[in-house]
Amino acid sequence: MSNFNNIDNLDDAEDSGVVQIGPRSDHYDGDLASTLPLMNSQSETDDGRFSEAPKEDLLQDMVSSSVENLALPQSSTGGVENPKGTRYAHIRRAMILDDLLNVFMDKSVMDFELKMEFNDEMVVDNSGVSRKVYTAFWEQFLELCEGEEERVPKLRTDFSEDRWHALGRIWAKGLIDHGIIPVRLSKAFIVASLLGLPSVEEEVLMSSFARYLSNSERITIEKALDGVLGEDEEENLLDLFSWMGAHSIPSQENIRPAIQIMAHKAILQEPKYIIDCFSKTLKDVALNLPDTADVLSLYESKKATNKNVADMLQTDALYLSQKEQTTFNYLQRYIKNADQHKLEKFLRFCTGSFVLCTEQIKVTFNAETCFGRRPVAHTCGAIVDVP
């Protein structure tokens, strides 16, 4: 039986190239279409991004060819309905953070269907590649944030206002197109960004703050609120208040308000500029998240648990052989008993994402032997092929 513990994803090999955005050519070179020639269809800007600027003669040829060969959809009023266009973003694995931010610096990207491609890799994006890109992006970005289980962005000298706006668009586009959000990004931070600071209730704030702290700091805070601090815990609490800018431990009757102020400062006040940038971007996007309960429900629906991942496993076969049934049962048992880290690795192996973004994971079977006897995933279709 194959071992799923050795699942690895997203090679870190350095790629070459630049970020490109533009329409696809109808002329194929090999198995995959190439982008339109830069000299004919795109103009390069100073920062490495590309804008669509086809020459008039090339554009006229494309329009004429389309009119001759395609029946364009008609709107209800009888006019031609313009279908949603497609843009292609070429991403370097080693520069995924900068490249994706550059793609989303142009706010018009929100109006297009966005397809992702890794430079020098012959792949077609049927959602799987995009899920890998968004997942790898958030994994790298969260490393730049502060906190433990939940993380909060912090101001950086290499992030301009436009970059924070671009980050907000990435959060929205990943959710709208592929159902992907970074569940480790503080819930209170996102509620404030979507609905405003007054919408962050005390319970949500304190929950995010508890997950923002390390396990030992969380225990210290809980004991302080319960009034059962020992000598060691008092020293840890003083260190925590000192870290937050205070110089003494408040009295027992004032401890809860003081901790709430500490939470508000860490989760909402310090990243207030970033929250404002997110808010300005997200207010123009229809996310259908009108209140705090909807945001919290979204977070819960995206988190991987043993039960919901096991329930996602499906097979199209009406009947399984004894060997196939044994393999399928083993896979279900593995998922139900996996810790959170292994569970998320398996989910990423099959779908390209750490969070729940597909309705099912289809299980197929092969009869490979020797070195071919191993699990193979097809992330575009969320398929895992097992021996």
C-alpha angles and dihedrals in degrees: 000000000000120000116233093193092088096061111139130178144186108026114230095218111138115250130199131226140063138274111273130185122186149105122295123249121241089219111093125214107193117322098332134054117245128220117265112274111276094227092054106035114017139050120210120228125211095260097054098262123122131223125203108255110151118183115253095245093049091046091049091052091050093049093047092049091048093050092050097049108028134064101221116217116256124225122230089260093057098256127116112277113219109225118223108275127232129232126193122215118199110208132192111220092217092051100036095131096054095037096053092045089053090052091053096045084089105073092201088075086082089069094057138069103251122214121190130213131179113227115258093007120115100221136131118221111232091157096289096089092045091051089052092050095049092045094049090045094054091043090058096040094051088057086065092054131083128246141053121254091002119033133204125208117243130204114269132192091227094054116083125191090265090055092053089050089050090051090055090052091051090053091050097041093049090052096044098045103032110009092246124144130159100251091192091064106102114271092213090052092053093045089053091047094049102035107017134260095283089061092064104099121208093249092054092045095050092045091053091045092052090053090044090060126073118257094258092048090049091053090049092052092048092051091047091053090049092048095236101116118155124205094268092047091051090055091048090048091051089051089051094050090046090052088053092050102265124120104203141032113257121233119273094259090053098041097094096050089046092053090047090054089049090052093047091051095049100041104032115011101049095048093039093119090052091048089053091051091049091047093052090052100041096048089071093053123081102228100155093228101129099163145020094263090059092052092049090047090052091054092050093048091055100048116102116236129177093248100048094045091048089049090054092064108104137164128203094213115108090209130022125209118239091259092047092049090050091051092046092050091049091051092051091048091049091053095046092053101038120114119239094266094053091042092056092045090054091048091050091047091056103035107017092244138087091218132064106272104144131058095229146005110226115218119208130175134227136187098222121149137202113001091355090063100099140099115278122195130205104197097188091064096027090239127153117195112203132185 
